[in-house]
Amino acid sequence: MVGAGSFLVQTLRSGIRSEEGDDSIGVRDPQVTVAQVKVGLLASARQLQKDMNALALEADTQSPEGLSQLLQEVTLGLMRYSDYWAYGHAQAEKLPLSRAESLFYQASLQERSKFSVESLSNRNNQIQQVSQAALQRSATGIPDVGEYLLVTLLVAYRGNLGTLPVVNSMADLRQCLLQLASIPADRIVAIEVLWTPQLEGDTLSAEALLTEYPEMRLL
C-alpha cells in the first residue's frame, strides 16, 4: 500500500462559510462530499507503480495546493493508462463536516486493512518507507501470478460538483476522474491515494482483486 493525504479540518473551519448561507450552524458544520473512485488496471501498466511511488515521495500533503496538485497528477496518470483499465467503481456521499471526517477515516482504514504492510506512506509530509529488499525478504513461499494493479482515490471536498456516475464503462470512469480533477484547491478538505501492490513487478491475482473488492465492475 502507498498512501498520501491529510484532513485539513482546521483550514476548513477557519473562515470558510457554508454554501447554504452564512448562518452560524452552517459555518460551524458545512456540507462536505466524500467521494471514492477505484481503478483496476491490467498488470502490464507497470510503469504506473513507479509513477505512484515518485508522487508519494514528492507530494506536499499539508496544504490545499499540494493536495490539489497530487489529485491532478494522479488523475492525469490514470487517464494516461486508460488503455489498461479493466475494472472500476465510484461512490460519493454528501454530509456535514462533523460526520464527513469520521466517514473519510473509516473508508481509509477499511482500504488499508486489506494490506499486510504499508510499504510507503506520506501523511502530513512525514514519509515512511520499507525498502524493496526488506519486502522481498519478508515474502514467504512462491508468489501468486497476478494480473492487476489497483488504485483507490478518497477525496473530501466542499460543495456540489455534480453526481458521480455509476461506473459501468470506461466513459463513466473517465467522467468520475475528470470531476475529481476539476475540484478547486480551495474546496479540497482531504485526499488519500492508495495503491497496491507497491513492490515493483508484483501484481494482484484476479481472484484476490474480486475477493477484496467485490464492488468493482468489469469495464
Residue, then its C-alpha position, 0 to 999 in steps of 0.5 A: m500500500v502507498g498512501a498520501g493525504s491529510f484532513l485539513v479540518q482546521t483550514l476548513r473551519s477557519g473562515i470558510r462559510s457554508e454554501e447554504g448561507d452564512d448562518s452560524i450552524g452552517v459555518r460551524d458544520p458545512q456540507v462536505t462530499v466524500a467521494q471514492v473512485k477505484v481503478g483496476l488496471l491490467a498488470s502490464a501498466r507497470q510503469l504506473q507503480k513507479d509513477m505512484n511511488a515518485l508522487a508519494l515521495e514528492a507530494d506536499t500533503q499539508s496544504p490545499e495546493g499540494l493536495s490539489q496538485l497530487l489529485q491532478e497528477v494522479t488523475l492525469g496518470l490514470m487517464r494516461y493508462s486508460d488503455y489498461w483499465a479493466y475494472g472500476h467503481a465510484q461512490a460519493e456521499k454528501l454530509p456535514l463536516s462533523r460526520a464527513e471526517s469520521l466517514f473519510y477515516q473509516a473508508s481509509l482504514q477499511e482500504r488499508s486493512k486489506f494490506s499486510v504492510e504499508s510499504l510507503s506512506n506520506r501523511n502530513n509530509q512525514i514519509q515512511q518507507v520499507s525498502q524493496a529488499a526488506l519486502q522481498r525478504s519478508a515474502t514467504g513461499i512462491p508468489d501468486v501470478g497476478e494480473y492487476l494493479l489497483v488504485t483507490l482515490l478518497v477525496a473530501y471536498r466542499g460543495n456540489l460538483g455534480t453526481l458521480p456516475v455509476v461506473n459501468s464503462m470506461a466513459d463513466l470512469r473517465q467522467c468520475l476522474l475528470q470531476l475529481a480533477s476539476i475540484p478547486a484547491d480551495r474546496i479540497v478538505a482531504i485526499e488519500v491515494l492508495w495503491t497496491p501492490q507497491l513492490e515493483g513487478d508484483t501484481l494482484s491475482a484476479e481472484a484476490l482483486l474480486t475477493e477484496y473488492p467485490e464492488m468493482r465492475l468489469l469495464 
